[in-house]
């Protein structure tokens, strides 16, 4: 059996009856689009976070893009963010006509280097977009001070940080809006695509609801352009409602997996060796992915593949080095920490239903490979 970084089938086997009941509920409801399941999930997701409003959308990329538009971002504006992220973060910015401005990350935690943010701000900057990466929140207090000083908005990218906390505050409640993805691999994952935006601002929420529904504020009447067809699917919303009640248990399961990695691999760290994830003071990490580092990463992955363990790199190409973003004018060498990390990082299997035997096999194989290097 090949071991992979993620597998939904163990979870499905355990939760099958409830998930299929969700589908039956929607199919029997008489309303398949923007019905009671979407409304219920929006209310419950907002309540879980203690925020005023939640708008469900069709995926995490549109959650970011529509949130940017609702915050007033448009062609020619600049959005400060990082290149050590999944490409959709930047795809969303570009889709609004805005320009992403990249800041390097910190080597210890892969998160935005807040000491470099202010130097990236220009008169065209509209939004700071920190990415809460791998399950851990960015350092928000400095960003909040910078935003106030320059009159900027903050949009949190929470796609990888459902339930994570930063000095007691939950991810998604520290900016003017927050975008979430419910792609199946996420801490709170659907069985297909889905996304949502949280905000405490009623006008922002109203704009989001119009933007996701063609720019309409009532049937057949457009009040805002450009609008989008970006509604959260009713079936996925009902699945998410049911899984939301299990979110805290999913997080505990991920933390248990992380502890077993620390116990099984902690003695291999040191100069030139394996580097395990760090957890910043004040952060409650949810371990969306378990990203480690090694200077001979490619040799390690090749040897593990030969042993039937197929791992992942999150992310092998910094966004600013991709040919599709060449028009932005960033060159290799401009973000040295981001680029160095991209050559060393890789992800170990991480999901709450990961069988301990599979994890132990992964740990044993990795120890064997590192000993042979």
N, C-alpha and C positions, 0 to 999 in steps of 0.2 A: 504494500500500500504506500503510495506517495503521500508524504506529509506536505501540506500547504499552509500558508499563513492564515487562511480563513476558510471556514466551512459552515454553511448554515444548516446542514442536514441534521446534526445532533440536536440543535435547538428545535427544528421543525418536528422531529420525532417526539420530543417532549411536549410541545405546545400545539400539536396538530389539531386536536379537537377544538380548541379555542379559536385558532386561526381560521379553520373552515367554518366555524359558527359565525365568525365576523363576515365572511363572504356571503353566507346564507342570509344573514341579517340585512345586508345591503341589497342583495338581489330581491329580497321579499319586501323591501320598504316602499317601493313605488316611486322612489326618487334616486336617480343614479348620478346626478351631478349637483354639487354644492347643496347637499342635503343635511340631514341631522348628524351624520357622522363627522363631516367636516366641521360643522358648527360646534359639535361636542368636543372634538379634538382641540380646536382652537381655544375654547374656553378652558379646557383642562391643562393644556400645555402652558397657557398664560398663567394659570393658577399655580402650577408647579413652580414656576419661576418668580411668582409674585409681581408680574407685570400687568399693565392695564390691557394690552391688546396683542393679539396674535392673528396673523393672516397666513393661511395655508396656501402654498403654491406647488407647482408641479415638480420642482427639483431644486437642489441647492444652488446651482448656478443662477437660476432666475431669482432665487431668494436674494442673492447678492445684487444682481443687476437691477431688479425692481426697487430694492431698498435704496440703492444709489440714486435712482431716478426720483424716488419719493423724497429724498433728502436734498434734491435740487441739483444733482450732478448732471452735466450735459457736455456737449462737444467743446473741447478746448480746456475744460477743467482738469485739474490734477488731483490724483489720489495717491497718497503715500502708503506703501505696503512693502512686502518682502517678495523675493524671488524663490525662497525656499518654502514652497507651498505647492499644492496641486494646481495645475494650469487653470482650472475653472475660476480661481480667484481673480486671475488677470484677464481671462476671457470675459468675465462679467464687466470688469472696468472698461475694457476696450469696446464692448458692445454698446455702451452708453455714449461713445464718442469721446470719452475722457482719456487722459494719459496716465498710465501707472508710473510712479516714481519710486524706484526701489531703494530700500535701506538694507544694509547688511545685517546679519544676525549675530547673536552671541554664540561662541563656540560651546559653552557649557550646556546650553539648553535648547539651541537651535531657534530661539525666539527673537523677535525684532529687537535690535539694539537701540534702546530708547535714547541713548546718548547721541545717536546719529540722526535722530528724526528732525530736530529743529533746523539743522543745516539743509535738509531736503525741501523745506517749505519755501514756496514762492508766492507772489501775489495771486497766482492762478490756483493755488491749493484750496480744495473745498473739504476734503474728508481725509481722516486718518483711518486706515483699515488694518488693524492688527489681526494676525491669524493666531488663534489659540491652537497650537500645533501638537499633534500626537496624543492629545488628552490633557494638556497642561496649559493654563492661562498665561498670556503675555503679562508683562509688568505694567499694570494699567495706571497706577497713580501718576507717574511721570507723563504719560500720554494725556491724561485728563488735564493736567496743569498746562501742557503745551496747547491743547485744544482751546482751553479758556483764554490763554494769552493771545492766541491768533484768531479767535473767533471761528474755529473749525468744528465740524461734526465728527463724531466717532461712529464707525460701523464695525461691529465685532464680527469676524468670521468664526462661527462656532461649529462648523461642520464636524470637527474632530474633538469636540469638548462637551458633549451633552452631560450635564450634571457636575462638571468640574467646578471647583470653587477657588477663589483668590481672596485671601484674607477674609473669609466668611461670605463673600459675595459670589453668587452663582454666575457662571458664564452666560452672557446674554442680557445682563442687567447693568452693565457698566458703561454703556455708550448711549448714543441717541437712537440706535436701532441695532438689531443683531440678526444675522442670517444663519439658518440651520439647514443641513442636508440630512435626509433620511434614506440615503442610498443604503442598500442592504447590509453593507459591511459596517455601518456606523454603530456607535454605542446604542443608540435607539434607531434601529433600521427597519425599513418597510420591506415588503416582498415585491419590490419594484422601486420606482423613483418617487421622490416626494421632498418637500422643503417647507420652510416657514420663516416668517420674519416677526420678531418681537419688538415692541416699542411701548413707551409710556405716553407717547404724543398722539393725541386723537387725530390731528390733521395728517400726520404721517401715515397712520393706519388707514384713514379714508383714502388717501392717495394710493396706497398699496392695493386696496380692494378694487379701486377703479382700474389700476394698471393691469392687474391679473385677469380682468374681464373686459378686454377690448377697449379700455378707457371709458366704459359705461358706468353711470351711476344708477341707471334703471334699464330695464329690458329695451334693447334696440336704440338707446339714446346715448351717444358718445359725448363726453364732456372733456376728455383729455386725450391728447395724442403725443407720441405714439402709444397706443395701447397694445396689450399682448393677450394671447390665449394661454394662461399660465395657472390654471386652477389645480388645486390638490384633488386627486382622484378620491372618490367616495369610499371605494374598497380599501385603498391604502390608508385613508384616514381612520377607518374603523379598526384596521389591524393595529395602527399606531396607538389608538386609544387604549386598546387592551394591553399592548406592550408597555405603554407609559406607566401603568401600574406595577410593572416588573423592572422598571429602569434602575432603581436603586439596587435590586438584587443582581442585575447584569453588571453594574459597576463593582459590586463586591466580588463577583466572580472574576472579573478582570484583575482586580487587585490581588486576589489569591494566586492567579497565574503569575503576576509580576513578582510576588514574594517567592514563589518556587524558583523562578529564574535567578533571583538574587541569591538564594540559598545554594543553587546548583552551579552558579557561574561566578559568584563574587570573588573567589580566590584567584581568578584568572586575570583580574584587572591589574593595571600598572603601566609604567612607561612602555610604549610599543606594543601593548597587549590589548585585550578587549576593553571597551569602554561601555558601561551600562548606563541606562538613562538616569539623569539627575532629577530630583524633585526640588523645586525652589521653595525656600522658606515661605510659609503662608499659603502654599498651593496644595489643594487636594487633587491629585492626579487621577484620571479615570482610565488611562492606558488604552486609548483607542488602538494604537499600534505600539509594539514594543521594539523601539529602534535602538540598535547598538552600533558601535563603531569598531573598525579594525583597519590598520594601515594597509593590510593585504586582503582587503575585502573580496576582490574578484577571485582570488585563489581559494578563499574560504568558501565562497558560494559554489564554485566549481566542484570542490571536494564534497560538499554537502549534497549537491545534485547527484553525484555518483552514488551516494548512499540513500537515495530516494527521498531527499528532503529538498523541496523546491521553494525557495524563499523569495522575498520581494525587496525592492529598493524604493523607499519613499523619501526622496525622489531622485532618480539618477541624473536628470538634466535640470539644472536651475532654469527657471522660466526665462530669464533674460538672455540665455544662450540658445534658445530654440529659434529655428529659422523662421517660424511663423510670427515671431515678435522682433525680427531683425529691424523692422521699420522704426522701432522705438529708439534705436541708436546706442544700445548698450553693448559693450564689447566684453569678451572674456578677460578676466583680470580685474574687472571693475568692482566685483563683490567677492573678495578673496576668501572670506570665511565660508560663505555660502558655497563657493566652488570647491573648496577643500573638503567640506563635509560631504558633498555629493559623491566624492570618490571613495568614501570610507563607510557610509552608513548602510545598514540593511536591517530588515525587520524579521523578528522571530514569530512563530505562530502565536496569535493572540485573539481569543474570543472566549466568552464566559463558559461555554460548554466544551472547551478544549479538554479532551480526556487526559487525565494525569499520565497515563501510560504513553501517550503520544508526546506529551511534553518531556517526559523523562528520556524517551528515545532521542528527541531533538537535543537535549542537554548533553547526553552521552556522546552523540555523534559530533557535536560542536567541540566538546572537550578533546575528543580523539583527533579531530582535524587540527585544532590549534596546537596540540602537542607535537604533531608531525611537521609543522611549518618550519 
